[in-house]
Amino acid sequence: MMKRKVVLITGCSSGLGYETALWLAEKGYIVYASMRNLKKNKRLVEESKQRNLNIHICELDVCNIDTIDNCVSGIIENEKRIDILINNAGFAVLGKFTESTNEDFERQFATNFYGALNCSRAVLPYMIDNKEGTIINVSSILGLTGAGTLSAYCSSKFALEGWSESIRCELKKKGINIVLVEPGFFRTEIYNNVSYVSENKKQYSISSMGGSPIRVAKRIESILKKKRPRRRYTIGYDSYFGCMIKRFFPDFISEKLVK
């Protein structure tokens, strides 16, 4: 009988993390769904009960090392291992660069970039000891191409891409898979959790669009089944074509389409 794998997912109160936690639990994974604010766990608790799924919900703020260590040590105490980490927690800072400050960028990087580093540092010693493991870093199509009024967000995802590629080289021989997933636009709560750099929020318009985040959850599960997953996976037609356009078309075409 194949052992059930233990997965820790960050940012599970809504969106991609929420759907991925439910989907992987349905598929037999031992799921630890973490979130910064446990007051937001009601929806996941109710849905998991309705589906008769056993999901462990734990507090984890990717910017707070103590909460990360407490969560990881609790999982190790219960399960003796962590097989998979999905670095999903993130948000978007929106606004023109000329209206932003370094503090806006620091806030963005603290969660989207350093948060992934913090969680990976916590689980990697256990994965290395077991000589196997997978870390999936949830990036974005905006980790491959810039977009106006999203310079802080794009920068954090570009950084995530470069770091992921680098540590993939370091950890491959230790049995650790590092994988990037790059979703396009999906209907998630990130659109409701935007942080603005300017007090005049009316000048920007951002709304939920795209397909169901369940598609991302299903793709993540398919990646986890692979013995040798690729370095990156685009998810969604907009992500796929955006990647192709940037790679093969002149800059003025890709820039016009992004704009």
N, C-alpha and C positions, 0 to 999 in steps of 0.2 A: 504493500500500500504506500503510495506516494505521500510524503509528509506535507502538511499544510504550511504554506509559507507565511511568515509574519511580515506585515507591511505597516509602516508608519507614514501617514499622509499629513502634511501641514495645510492649514487654511481650509478646513472642512465645514465651516458654518454655512457656506453657500457655494453656488457655481460649480466649477470643475472639481474641486476637492470633495464637495458634498456628493456629487453624482459618482465620482470614482470610488469613494468609500462604500456606497451602496452596491455598486456593480461588482466590485471585487469581493465583497462579503457574500453576495449571491453566488459567486463562482468558487467559494470555498476557502478564500484567504482568511487568515486571522488578521482583522483590520483594527488598527489603532488610529482613530480619526481625531486629530488634534485641532485646537483652535485657540486663539488668543483670549477670547472672552467666552467663558462657559455659559454666560447668560443667553448666548445665541445658539445653544445646543437643542432647543425645544423641537425645532423642525426635524432635525436628524434623529432625535430620540423617538419621536412619534412615527416617523416613516419606517425606521428600522423595526419598531414593534409591530407595525401593521404588516410588514413583510416577513416577520418572524426571523429577523437577522440579529446575530449577536455581534454588535459593533461596540468596541471599547472607546469611549470618548474621554480625552484627556486634555488638560490645559497645557498649552505650549505657545509662548510668544517667541517668534524667531529672533527678536531683538533682545531677548532676555536669556542670558546663558543659564541662569539658575533654573528657569522653567524647562529649558531644553534638557538639562542634566537630570532633573527630577523625572521628567517623562521617559527619557531613554532608560534610566536606571530601573524605573518601575517595569518597563517592558522586559528588560533583561532578567529581572527577578522573577517575573511571571513565565516568560517563554524561553529564557536562556539564549535567545538570539534575536537579531533583526535581519531579515533577509532582503528587505526592500525599503528604500526611502524614496518618497515622492515629494520633492521640494516644489510645492504648489503655491504657498502663501505669497500674496502680492497685491499691490494696488497701483493706481496711476496718478501721477502729478500732472495736471493739465495747465497749460498757459505758455505764453510767449517767453522765450529766453530772456529778452530784454526787460521783462517785468519780474523775473525770478531772482532768487538769491542762492548763494551756496547752500544755505540751510534747506532750501527746497530740494536740492539735489541730494544732500546728505540724508534727508528723510526717505527719499526714494530708494537710494542705495542701501540704507540700513535694513529695509525689508526685502526688496527684490534681489539684491546681490549678497550682502553680508549675511542675511538670514539663511540663505542656502549654504553659505560657507559654515556658519555656526552649526547648523543641523548635521551637515556632512562630517564635520570634525568630531561630533559626538558619537556617530554610529560607525565610522570607518574602522576604529580599532577592533570592534567586534566582528565586522565583516572580514577584516584581514586575518584575524585569528581563525575564523571559519574557512578561510581561503575561497570565499564566494560571497556574492552580493550584487545588488543592482541599485544604482541611484538614478532616478529619472528627474531631470531638471525641466520644469515647465517654463519654457521661454515664450516666444511669440513670433509671428511674422515680422513684428516690429523690432525683433532682435536681429533682423537681416537687412532692414531698410528703415531709414529715418522717416519721420512724419512731422509736419508743422504742428506746433503747440504741444508736442509730446517729446521734447528733447530729453527731459529727465527720465521719462519712462523708457524711451528707446535706448538711452545710454546705459541704463541698468541692465537691460536685456542683452545688449551688445556685450557688456562685461561678462554676463552669465555665460554667453556662448563661448567666448575666448577661454574663460576659466574651465569650462566643462571639457573643451577639446584638449586642454593642457593636462588636466588630471586624468583624463582617459588614457593618455600615453603612459602616465606614471603608474597607474593601477591595473592596467590590463593583465600584466604578468602575475599579479596577485589574485587573479580570479574575480576582480570587481569590474562590472559593466557600468560605464557612465554614458547616459543616453539623454539627448535633448529632444523634447517634443515642442513643435512650433505651431500652435493653433492659429488659425485665422480669427475672424470675428464670430463669436458664439454668444448666445443669450446667457450672460452671467451677471452677477451682482457688481462686477467691477465698474459698471457704468453708473451705479448708484453710490459707489464709494470713492468717487473721484475727489482728489484734493487739489484745490486751485492755488495758483501762485498769485492771482490778482483778486482783489475784492469785487471787481466787476465781473461776476460770473455769467452775466447774460450775454456777453460777447461770444461765448463758446456754446456750441451745441453738441452734445454727445448722448447717445441713446442706445438701448439694447437692440442688437441686430444679430443676424446670422442664424446658424442652425442650433440644434439642441446640444448641450454639453455632454449628453450621454454618448455622442459620437466619439468624443475625446476619451471618455472612460473606457469604451470598447477598444479603442486603438491602443490605449495603455496596456490593457489586458493582453492584447495580441502581442505586444512587444515583450511582455514579461514571459511569454511562452517560448521565446526564441533563445537558443543557447548562445548565439553570437549576434546580438542586435546591432544594427547600424549605429553610426555616430549620431544621426539626427533623423527625425521624421516630421514632415509637414502634415498638418491635419486640416482639412477643409480645402475646397477648390481655390478660395482666395489666397490662402497661404501657398499652395502649390504653384499657382500661376504667378503669384508675386515673386516667388523665388526664381522661377524660370525667366521671368521678364527681366529681373535685375541681372541675372547671370548672362543672358544671351542678347539682350537688346541694348541699344545705346542709352546713355544716362538720361538724355532729355526725354525719352519716351517713358522710362520707369519713373522719373521724377514727376512728369505730368500726370501719370496714372495715380500715383500716391497722393498728389495734391487734390 
